[in-house]
Amino acid sequence: MNPSNQAEFVVAMASGSIAHTKNRGDTLEKFSLDSLGVTDVITAMDWSTDGSYLYMGSQSSKIISCQVPISILNCERFSDVPSSFTLQYMAVDPTNPFNVVLTTGNDYGSNFEVWSSQDGGSTWSDITTEGSSVDLTYNGFAITWIYEDIGSSFIVVGTSHGVYLHNESSNWVLLAENLPNVRVYDMIYDKTDDLLIVSTLGRGIWYLENAYQSALDTWKS
């Protein structure tokens, strides 16, 4: 759903197709991404906070960026993520629409990777083990941003052994523990209430209060 227009959203369909609506689904426009060389299913997508960009990733890690108004003419395929695994999750920096992070891995929770782009998907860097002794390669999945103002945003990933943050020294450090030892399927940061909300596989929904200050303190560690 477009965060600046809740009547507009995009739904992934089979074989490289998407459906787009501007009126909460009363009418749908379906179009194929074949002309961009994308024929497999879209497995992840996210909008920029201002609603001007939509990023999508396919099962084989092909990356597409669309500008509003959404149409195939306004969509462009960027560099593929050089991963051998399925694209699982994607998140756009709420303070900068050209900072995009995503995760790849298999359905068994192993071979987890974190990739980052600072140019809207033109180039990608593997930051999974960047400067870190923390093993993020198993049972990772969800990724999001904790943020306040422009230039004050932090990457966080959910794993079966806690939520980790990418800090000032490009290390992965533990942000939140005491979570059940299961996969984290989704994470949302609620800026209004400063809550990081974590959804787990079969073990409930958890939240971290004062998430931004916790992230800032952890980032400096």
C-alpha positions in Angstrom: 0.0 0.0 0.0 1.2 3.5 -0.9 1.9 5.2 2.5 0.9 8.6 1.1 -2.3 7.3 -0.6 -4.1 4.4 1.1 -6.4 3.9 -1.8 -3.4 2.8 -4.0 -1.7 -0.6 -3.6 0.0 -3.2 -5.7 -0.5 -7.0 -5.4 2.1 -9.6 -6.7 0.7 -12.3 -9.0 2.2 -15.4 -10.6 4.8 -15.4 -13.3 6.1 -11.9 -13.1 2.8 -10.0 -13.1 1.4 -7.4 -10.7 -2.0 -5.9 -10.2 -2.4 -2.2 -9.4 -5.3 -0.3 -8.0 -5.9 3.4 -7.2 -9.4 2.9 -5.6 -8.9 0.2 -2.9 -9.5 -2.6 -5.3 -12.7 -1.5 -7.0 -10.8 -1.8 -10.3 -7.5 -3.5 -10.9 -5.0 -3.0 -13.7 -2.9 -6.1 -14.3 0.4 -5.8 -16.2 3.3 -8.1 -16.9 6.9 -7.5 -16.2 8.1 -9.7 -19.0 9.4 -6.7 -21.0 11.8 -6.1 -18.1 13.0 -9.7 -18.2 11.1 -10.7 -15.1 9.1 -13.9 -15.5 9.2 -15.3 -12.0 7.0 -14.4 -9.0 7.5 -11.1 -7.1 8.4 -12.1 -3.5 9.0 -8.8 -1.9 8.1 -5.1 -2.3 8.2 -1.8 -0.4 7.2 1.8 -1.1 9.2 4.9 -0.2 7.6 6.9 2.6 6.6 9.7 0.3 4.9 7.2 -2.1 7.0 8.3 -5.1 8.9 5.0 -5.6 7.9 1.3 -5.4 10.6 -1.3 -5.3 10.0 -4.9 -6.1 12.1 -8.0 -6.0 11.5 -11.4 -7.7 12.2 -14.9 -6.4 15.5 -14.9 -8.4 16.5 -11.5 -7.0 15.7 -9.4 -10.0 15.1 -5.8 -8.8 12.5 -3.4 -10.3 11.8 0.2 -9.4 8.7 2.0 -10.4 7.9 5.7 -10.2 4.4 7.1 -9.6 2.2 7.0 -11.5 2.6 3.2 -11.6 2.8 1.9 -15.1 5.1 -0.4 -17.0 6.5 2.6 -18.8 7.6 4.0 -15.4 9.2 0.8 -14.2 12.9 0.1 -14.7 14.9 -3.0 -13.9 18.1 -2.5 -11.9 21.1 -4.7 -11.2 20.2 -8.1 -10.0 21.2 -9.0 -6.5 24.1 -11.5 -6.9 22.6 -14.1 -4.6 21.9 -17.8 -5.2 18.9 -17.7 -2.9 15.3 -16.5 -2.9 14.7 -12.9 -2.2 12.7 -12.8 1.1 12.1 -9.3 2.3 12.7 -5.7 1.2 12.7 -2.4 3.1 13.2 1.2 1.9 14.8 3.8 4.2 12.0 6.1 5.3 14.5 9.0 5.3 16.0 8.3 1.9 14.1 6.6 -0.9 17.4 5.5 -2.6 18.6 3.5 0.5 17.2 0.0 0.1 18.0 -3.2 2.0 16.8 -6.7 1.4 17.2 -10.3 2.7 17.7 -13.5 0.7 17.7 -17.1 1.9 16.0 -20.4 1.5 12.7 -21.6 3.0 14.5 -23.6 5.7 15.9 -20.5 7.3 19.5 -21.1 6.4 21.9 -19.3 3.9 20.5 -16.0 5.1 22.0 -12.9 3.5 21.6 -9.1 3.9 22.1 -6.8 0.9 22.2 -3.0 0.8 22.0 -0.4 -2.0 22.5 3.3 -1.6 21.7 4.2 -5.1 18.2 3.0 -5.6 19.2 -0.5 -6.7 21.9 0.2 -9.2 24.5 -1.5 -7.1 24.3 -4.0 -4.2 26.7 -4.8 -1.3 26.6 -7.9 0.8 26.6 -6.7 4.4 25.7 -10.1 6.1 29.0 -10.6 7.8 30.5 -7.1 7.3 32.9 -6.4 10.2 31.0 -8.8 12.4 31.5 -12.0 14.3 27.8 -12.5 14.7 26.3 -15.3 12.7 23.4 -13.9 10.8 23.4 -16.7 8.2 20.8 -18.9 9.9 17.1 -18.2 10.5 17.1 -14.6 9.4 14.2 -13.2 7.5 12.6 -9.9 8.3 14.3 -6.5 7.9 13.2 -2.9 8.6 14.4 0.5 9.6 14.2 2.4 12.9 14.3 6.1 12.2 13.7 9.6 13.4 14.8 12.4 11.0 16.8 12.5 7.8 20.2 10.9 8.3 19.0 9.1 11.5 17.9 5.7 10.4 19.1 2.2 11.4 18.9 -1.2 9.7 17.6 -4.0 11.9 17.1 -7.6 11.1 15.1 -10.3 12.9 16.7 -13.7 13.5 15.9 -16.8 15.6 18.4 -15.6 18.2 17.3 -11.9 18.5 17.0 -8.7 16.6 20.3 -7.2 15.4 21.3 -3.7 14.3 23.9 -2.5 11.9 26.0 -0.1 13.9 28.3 2.9 13.4 31.3 0.5 12.9 29.4 -1.6 10.4 29.0 -4.4 12.9 25.9 -6.4 13.7 25.1 -5.9 17.4 22.2 -7.3 19.4 19.4 -4.8 19.8 16.7 -7.0 21.4 16.9 -10.4 23.0 14.5 -12.6 25.1 12.6 -13.5 21.9 11.5 -17.1 21.4 13.9 -19.2 19.4 11.9 -19.1 16.1 12.0 -17.3 12.9 11.0 -13.6 12.8 8.5 -13.3 10.0 7.8 -9.6 10.0 8.9 -6.4 11.8 7.3 -2.9 11.7 8.6 0.3 13.3 5.8 2.5 14.6 7.4 6.0 14.7 4.5 7.6 16.5 4.7 5.4 19.5 8.4 4.5 19.1 7.7 0.8 19.0 9.5 -1.9 17.1 6.9 -4.6 16.6 8.1 -8.2 15.9 6.0 -11.0 14.6 7.3 -14.5 15.1 6.5 -18.0 13.7 3.9 -19.4 16.0 5.2 -17.7 19.2 3.2 -14.4 19.2 3.9 -10.8 18.6 6.5 -8.9 20.6 7.4 -5.2 20.9 10.4 -3.1 22.0 9.5 0.2 23.6 11.7 3.3 23.2 13.1 1.7 20.1 14.7 4.7 18.5 16.8 5.6 21.6 17.7 1.9 22.0 18.8 1.8 18.4 20.8 5.0 18.8 22.6 3.7 21.9 23.3 0.4 20.2 24.5 2.1 17.0 27.1 4.0 19.0 28.3 0.8 20.8 
